[in-house]
Amino acid sequence: MPEPNRPPWRVSGDIADRSIGQLVDGGVGLVLDCESCPNIVTWTPAEIGRRLRRHADKSLGWIGPRLRCSRCNSEWVRISRAPTDVATSAAGPVIVRPQRPKA
Ligand SMILES: [Zn+2]
């Protein structure tokens, strides 16, 4: 298990204070990385807008504690900025192999 003395969710990089609306407007995608199983999902800006439209004024710091892994229901989900070259799919979230976004 991950270390206990921190909240289970984690937002990496400079995006924690961004609102959902700012991410969508800025064309920023997200990688949601479960720390309890191999599940990693990439959300394109369009996907973020579709899923979180009602929360456009909320920050990722607000969203983080409310996320659960779609596979194992763990709350240990790490949020990071998607690489800009991530595949875009109109069909929905793209499952990608584990990779670390550039710092
Ligand atoms: Zn999981």
Residues whose N, C-alpha, C, O or C-beta is under 5 A from the ligand:
A	BS01	ZN	C34 S36 C37 N39 C69 R71 C72 N73 S74
